[in-house]
Amino acid sequence: MDNNKICGLGVIGCGTFCDAYLRNLGPIYKNVRPVGCSDLNRDAAAAAAERWNIPKVYTTEEMLADPEVDIVLILTTPASHYSLTMQALRAGKHVYCEKPLATSLDQANEIVEFARAHGLLVGSAPDTFLSPEFQTVRRLIDDGTIGRVITVTANYVGPGADLWHPNAGFLYKKGGGPALDMGPYFLTTLAAMLGPIDSVFCYANRGFDVRNIHGTPVDVEVMTNYCAVLRFKSGVVANLNLSYDEWKSHLPGMEIYGTDGVVVAPDPNTMLGSIKLLHAEDFKAYVEAKEQIGEKLEAIYGPESNKLFTEIETVAPRRGNERGAGVADMADAICTGRAARVSAELCRHITEAINALNVCVESGQPYKMTTCFDMPEPLYG
């Protein structure tokens, strides 16, 4: 293996999220070099190539035949992920695609098995669990800072993408919805920190049958509000709220409750907000110092005790918007022969978990997970 090799990158799909990757891949993550772009709209590919000084614009077939391309980055809509991934694998390319890996477990199984049989790496977004923020949270868990983790709450609760996305209508059609769109961020981050999910249960409903998006009515075909419970093989239980139907919320992106403390973490999509830690002993001492029962109750449940949370410095500085960290990690894994942290098995597990949410909604029964994965190695010491 050549540890100094720079992997050539071919990008398929030059739409809304292309720039989020290309501002990092090459400029920040220097073990990856974009060599070409492809899009059904050739003008979009040409514009992306000009913006980011990428030398080639070509068809998907031309890209897959290019020996300079080691990794194909697929940034298309979810419905095309399976077919494009298999096409790239059959051409002998490693593949990293936007979330999810596939739209069904059968598709994900085929991708994983083919890649394994041919010695190729496959991964998919999100990779934000590799961010300094969530590597810091993982270290707090692994080091036992909050004791044994008991429960977690994870929350994406907001108005959906209607207010900012230029073409949000597809999110309310089949293949859309918050489970498929935002669920991967939370499910992947939780699994990467806590290990494989054992079982899932979920209820869902829909707040609006028609959404008014930039003045255009859009019929809603999917559930837009999910309340799920996850049980991990480790015994941890988590609740997951995913909603496009609420205007604003005070819920944290994520809170992790342990026997010896609490960690507050940001939303693993935007990563806005700091990491905060509460030690159980500090909280107990604060409450025990109060003399009257009423004072103790106010100390426990009132807002003043929030001052006991301390902000935690991340284990490393932020690298741009962090998009592309999984691609860079894959490139390093290709060159060194180690396992990629955003592994095919992890991505398949998340594909199953996403689908499990809707299976539970339709059946009214818990779902027992069938896939597993090896925990990714921590990125920071």
C-alpha positions as CSV (number, residue, x, y, z in Angstrom):
1,M,0.0,0.0,0.0
2,D,1.2,3.5,-0.8
3,N,0.5,5.6,2.3
4,N,1.3,8.8,0.4
5,K,-1.1,8.2,-2.4
6,I,-3.7,10.9,-3.2
7,C,-7.0,9.2,-4.3
8,G,-8.6,10.6,-7.5
9,L,-12.3,11.5,-7.0
10,G,-15.1,11.5,-9.5
11,V,-18.3,13.3,-8.5
12,I,-21.7,12.2,-9.8
13,G,-24.4,14.8,-9.1
14,C,-23.6,18.5,-9.0
15,G,-26.7,19.9,-7.4
16,T,-27.6,21.5,-4.0
17,F,-25.0,19.7,-1.8
18,C,-22.1,19.4,-4.2
19,D,-20.3,22.5,-3.0
20,A,-20.6,21.4,0.6
21,Y,-18.2,18.5,-0.3
22,L,-16.0,20.2,-2.8
23,R,-15.0,23.1,-0.5
24,N,-13.3,20.5,1.7
25,L,-12.2,17.6,-0.6
26,G,-8.8,18.8,-1.8
27,P,-8.5,22.2,0.0
28,I,-8.9,20.7,3.5
29,Y,-8.7,16.9,3.0
30,K,-5.6,16.8,0.9
31,N,-5.5,13.0,0.4
32,V,-8.3,13.3,-2.1
33,R,-8.1,15.1,-5.5
34,P,-11.3,15.8,-7.5
35,V,-10.5,14.9,-11.1
36,G,-13.9,15.1,-12.8
37,C,-17.7,15.9,-12.5
38,S,-20.7,14.3,-14.0
39,D,-24.4,15.3,-13.9
40,L,-27.5,14.6,-16.0
41,N,-27.4,18.4,-16.5
42,R,-24.0,18.8,-18.1
43,D,-24.1,22.6,-17.6
44,A,-24.4,22.0,-13.8
45,A,-21.3,19.7,-14.0
46,A,-19.4,22.3,-16.0
47,A,-20.3,25.0,-13.5
48,A,-19.1,22.9,-10.6
49,A,-15.9,22.1,-12.4
50,E,-15.2,25.8,-13.0
51,R,-16.0,26.8,-9.4
52,W,-13.7,24.2,-7.9
53,N,-11.0,24.0,-10.6
54,I,-11.8,20.4,-11.5
55,P,-10.2,19.4,-14.8
56,K,-12.8,17.0,-16.4
57,V,-16.5,17.1,-17.2
58,Y,-17.9,13.9,-18.6
59,T,-20.6,11.4,-18.6
60,T,-21.0,8.8,-15.9
61,E,-19.7,6.1,-18.2
62,E,-16.7,8.2,-19.1
63,M,-16.0,8.8,-15.4
64,L,-16.2,5.1,-14.6
65,A,-13.7,4.3,-17.4
66,D,-11.2,6.9,-16.2
67,P,-8.2,5.2,-14.5
68,E,-7.5,8.4,-12.6
69,V,-10.7,7.9,-10.6
70,D,-10.3,5.8,-7.5
71,I,-13.4,6.8,-5.5
72,V,-16.8,7.8,-6.9
73,L,-18.7,10.3,-4.8
74,I,-22.5,10.0,-5.5
75,L,-24.5,13.1,-4.6
76,T,-27.8,12.3,-6.4
77,T,-31.2,11.6,-4.9
78,P,-31.7,8.5,-2.8
79,A,-33.6,6.6,-5.5
80,S,-30.5,6.4,-7.7
81,H,-28.0,5.5,-5.0
82,Y,-28.3,1.7,-5.5
83,S,-28.0,1.6,-9.3
84,L,-25.2,4.1,-9.5
85,T,-23.3,2.4,-6.6
86,M,-23.5,-1.0,-8.3
87,Q,-22.5,0.5,-11.6
88,A,-19.4,2.1,-10.0
89,L,-18.5,-1.1,-8.1
90,R,-18.8,-3.1,-11.3
91,A,-16.3,-0.7,-12.9
92,G,-13.9,-1.5,-10.0
93,K,-14.3,1.8,-8.2
94,H,-14.6,2.5,-4.5
95,V,-17.8,4.3,-3.7
96,Y,-19.0,6.9,-1.2
97,C,-22.6,8.2,-1.6
98,E,-24.9,10.6,0.1
99,K,-27.4,9.2,2.5
100,P,-28.8,6.6,2.5
101,L,-26.7,3.7,1.1
102,A,-29.8,2.3,-0.5
103,T,-33.6,2.5,-0.1
104,S,-34.0,-1.1,1.0
105,L,-32.2,-3.7,3.0
106,D,-32.1,-6.1,0.0
107,Q,-30.3,-3.5,-2.0
108,A,-27.9,-2.7,0.8
109,N,-27.1,-6.4,1.2
110,E,-26.3,-6.7,-2.5
111,I,-24.0,-3.7,-2.3
112,V,-22.1,-4.9,0.7
113,E,-21.7,-8.4,-0.5
114,F,-20.5,-7.3,-4.0
115,A,-18.0,-4.8,-2.5
116,R,-16.7,-7.4,-0.1
117,A,-16.3,-10.0,-2.8
118,H,-14.3,-7.6,-5.0
119,G,-12.1,-6.0,-2.3
120,L,-13.8,-2.6,-2.7
121,L,-14.8,0.0,-0.1
122,V,-18.3,1.4,0.1
123,G,-19.6,4.1,2.5
124,S,-22.4,6.6,2.7
125,A,-23.2,9.8,4.5
126,P,-23.6,11.0,7.1
127,D,-20.0,11.1,8.4
128,T,-20.6,13.8,11.0
129,F,-19.9,11.3,13.8
130,L,-16.2,11.9,12.7
131,S,-16.5,15.5,13.6
132,P,-14.5,16.9,16.6
133,E,-17.8,17.5,18.4
134,F,-19.0,13.9,18.3
135,Q,-15.6,12.4,18.7
136,T,-15.4,14.4,21.9
137,V,-18.8,13.0,23.0
138,R,-17.6,9.5,22.2
139,R,-14.5,10.0,24.2
140,L,-16.6,11.1,27.2
141,I,-18.6,7.9,26.8
142,D,-15.6,5.6,26.3
143,D,-13.7,7.1,29.2
144,G,-16.5,6.5,31.5
145,T,-16.9,10.2,32.4
146,I,-20.7,9.9,32.7
147,G,-20.5,6.3,34.0
148,R,-22.6,3.6,32.2
149,V,-24.9,5.1,29.6
150,I,-28.5,4.3,30.4
151,T,-30.7,6.4,28.0
152,V,-30.4,8.9,25.2
153,T,-32.8,11.5,23.7
154,A,-32.2,12.6,20.1
155,N,-34.3,15.2,18.4
156,Y,-34.8,16.8,15.0
157,V,-37.9,18.9,15.5
158,G,-38.5,21.8,13.2
159,P,-40.5,23.1,10.2
160,G,-38.8,21.0,7.5
161,A,-36.8,22.4,4.6
162,D,-39.7,24.5,3.2
163,L,-38.2,27.8,4.4
164,W,-34.8,27.4,2.9
165,H,-34.5,24.6,0.3
166,P,-35.0,25.8,-3.3
167,N,-36.8,22.5,-4.3
168,A,-38.2,21.0,-1.1
169,G,-41.2,19.3,-2.7
170,F,-39.4,16.0,-3.2
171,L,-39.0,15.6,0.6
172,Y,-42.8,15.1,0.9
173,K,-43.0,12.4,-1.8
174,K,-42.4,8.7,-1.6
175,G,-38.7,8.2,-0.7
176,G,-38.7,11.4,1.3
177,G,-39.8,12.4,4.8
178,P,-37.8,13.1,8.0
179,A,-37.0,9.4,8.6
180,L,-35.1,9.1,5.3
181,D,-33.8,12.7,5.2
182,M,-32.7,13.4,8.8
183,G,-33.0,10.0,10.5
184,P,-29.6,8.9,9.1
185,Y,-27.7,11.7,11.0
186,F,-29.1,10.6,14.4
187,L,-29.1,6.9,13.8
188,T,-25.5,6.8,12.4
189,T,-24.2,9.0,15.2
190,L,-25.9,7.0,17.9
191,A,-24.7,3.7,16.5
192,A,-21.2,4.9,16.0
193,M,-21.0,5.9,19.7
194,L,-23.2,3.2,21.3
195,G,-22.9,0.2,19.0
196,P,-25.4,-1.8,17.0
197,I,-29.2,-1.4,17.4
198,D,-31.0,-4.4,18.6
199,S,-34.6,-3.5,18.0
200,V,-36.9,-0.6,17.0
201,F,-40.4,0.6,17.7
202,C,-42.0,3.6,16.2
203,Y,-45.3,5.6,15.8
204,A,-45.8,8.3,13.1
205,N,-48.3,10.7,11.8
206,R,-48.6,13.6,9.3
207,G,-49.2,17.2,10.4
208,F,-50.3,18.5,7.0
209,D,-51.7,16.8,3.9
210,V,-50.7,19.7,1.7
211,R,-47.6,21.9,2.1
212,N,-47.3,25.4,0.7
213,I,-43.7,25.5,-0.6
214,H,-42.7,28.9,-2.0
215,G,-46.3,29.5,-3.1
216,T,-46.8,26.1,-4.7
217,P,-49.1,23.5,-3.0
218,V,-47.5,20.1,-2.7
219,D,-49.4,16.9,-1.7
220,V,-47.7,15.1,1.2
221,E,-47.3,11.4,0.5
222,V,-45.2,10.4,3.6
223,M,-45.4,10.6,7.3
224,T,-43.7,13.7,8.6
225,N,-43.6,13.2,12.4
226,Y,-41.9,10.1,13.9
227,C,-41.6,9.1,17.6
228,A,-39.3,6.1,17.9
229,V,-37.7,4.0,20.7
230,L,-34.4,2.2,20.0
231,R,-32.9,-0.5,22.1
232,F,-29.1,-1.1,21.6
233,K,-27.4,-4.4,22.0
234,S,-25.4,-2.7,24.9
235,G,-28.7,-2.3,26.8
236,V,-29.0,1.5,26.2
237,V,-32.5,2.7,25.3
238,A,-32.9,5.9,23.2
239,N,-35.9,7.9,22.1
240,L,-35.7,9.6,18.7
241,N,-38.0,12.4,17.5
242,L,-38.0,13.3,13.8
243,S,-40.5,16.0,12.6
244,Y,-41.1,18.4,9.8
245,D,-44.3,19.7,11.5
246,E,-43.1,21.9,14.3
247,W,-42.1,25.5,14.1
248,K,-39.6,25.7,16.9
249,S,-38.4,23.5,19.8
250,H,-36.3,23.8,23.0
251,L,-35.3,20.2,22.8
252,P,-31.6,19.5,22.6
253,G,-30.1,17.9,19.5
254,M,-29.0,15.1,21.7
255,E,-28.6,14.3,25.5
256,I,-26.9,11.3,26.8
257,Y,-27.7,10.2,30.4
258,G,-25.3,8.1,32.3
259,T,-25.1,6.8,35.9
260,D,-22.5,9.5,36.7
261,G,-23.6,12.4,34.6
262,V,-25.1,13.9,31.5
263,V,-23.7,15.1,28.2
264,V,-25.6,17.6,26.0
265,A,-24.5,17.4,22.3
266,P,-25.5,19.4,19.2
267,D,-27.7,18.2,16.3
268,P,-25.4,15.9,14.3
269,N,-26.6,17.5,11.1
270,T,-25.8,21.2,11.7
271,M,-23.6,20.6,14.7
272,L,-24.7,24.0,16.0
273,G,-24.1,24.5,19.7
274,S,-21.5,23.4,22.2
275,I,-20.9,20.2,24.2
276,K,-21.9,20.5,27.8
277,L,-21.2,18.1,30.8
278,L,-22.9,17.7,34.1
279,H,-21.3,15.6,36.8
280,A,-23.7,13.7,39.1
281,E,-21.7,14.5,42.2
282,D,-21.9,18.3,41.5
283,F,-25.6,18.0,41.0
284,K,-26.1,16.0,44.2
285,A,-24.0,18.4,46.3
286,Y,-26.0,21.4,44.9
287,V,-29.3,19.8,45.9
288,E,-28.1,18.5,49.3
289,A,-27.0,22.0,50.2
290,K,-30.6,23.1,50.2
291,E,-32.3,22.8,53.6
292,Q,-36.1,22.8,52.8
293,I,-37.9,20.2,50.6
294,G,-39.3,23.0,48.4
295,E,-35.8,24.3,47.9
296,K,-34.5,20.9,47.0
297,L,-37.3,20.4,44.5
298,E,-36.7,23.8,42.9
299,A,-33.0,22.9,42.8
300,I,-33.7,19.7,41.0
301,Y,-36.3,20.8,38.5
302,G,-35.7,24.6,38.2
303,P,-33.6,26.4,35.7
304,E,-30.9,27.5,38.1
305,S,-29.3,24.1,38.2
306,N,-28.5,24.4,34.5
307,K,-25.5,26.5,35.5
308,L,-23.9,23.3,36.7
309,F,-23.4,22.2,33.1
310,T,-19.9,23.1,31.9
311,E,-18.8,23.6,28.3
312,I,-16.3,21.0,27.1
313,E,-13.5,21.8,24.6
314,T,-13.5,19.6,21.6
315,V,-10.7,17.1,21.1
316,A,-9.6,18.9,17.8
317,P,-10.5,22.1,16.0
318,R,-13.3,22.1,13.4
319,R,-12.3,21.4,9.8
320,G,-14.7,23.6,7.7
321,N,-18.2,22.1,7.6
322,E,-16.8,18.6,8.1
323,R,-18.6,17.3,5.0
324,G,-16.3,14.9,3.2
325,A,-14.5,13.5,6.3
326,G,-15.8,10.1,5.4
327,V,-14.4,10.3,1.9
328,A,-11.0,11.3,3.2
329,D,-11.1,8.5,5.8
330,M,-12.0,6.1,3.0
331,A,-9.0,7.4,1.0
332,D,-6.7,6.8,3.9
333,A,-8.1,3.3,4.4
334,I,-7.5,2.5,0.8
335,C,-3.9,3.6,1.1
336,T,-3.1,1.9,4.4
337,G,-5.2,-1.2,4.2
338,R,-7.1,-0.5,7.5
339,A,-10.8,-0.6,7.9
340,A,-12.8,2.5,6.9
341,R,-14.6,4.1,9.8
342,V,-17.7,4.7,7.7
343,S,-17.9,1.1,6.8
344,A,-20.3,-0.6,4.4
345,E,-21.7,-2.7,7.3
346,L,-22.4,0.4,9.4
347,C,-24.2,2.0,6.4
348,R,-26.2,-1.1,5.8
349,H,-27.2,-1.3,9.5
350,I,-28.5,2.3,9.2
351,T,-30.4,1.5,6.0
352,E,-32.1,-1.3,7.9
353,A,-32.9,1.0,10.9
354,I,-34.4,3.7,8.7
355,N,-36.6,1.2,7.0
356,A,-37.5,-0.3,10.4
357,L,-39.1,2.9,11.4
358,N,-41.7,2.6,8.6
359,V,-42.1,-1.1,9.1
360,C,-43.1,-0.5,12.7
361,V,-45.5,2.3,11.7
362,E,-47.2,0.0,9.2
363,S,-47.3,-3.1,11.3
364,G,-47.7,-1.7,14.8
365,Q,-45.1,-4.2,16.0
366,P,-41.5,-3.9,17.2
367,Y,-38.8,-4.6,14.6
368,K,-35.8,-6.9,15.4
369,M,-32.7,-5.8,13.6
370,T,-30.9,-8.5,11.5
371,T,-27.6,-6.7,10.6
372,C,-24.5,-5.8,12.7
373,F,-21.2,-4.0,12.3
374,D,-17.9,-3.5,14.0
375,M,-17.6,-0.3,16.0
376,P,-15.5,2.3,14.1
377,E,-12.2,3.2,15.7
378,P,-12.1,6.6,17.4
379,L,-10.6,9.3,15.2
380,Y,-8.9,11.2,18.0
381,G,-6.9,10.0,20.9
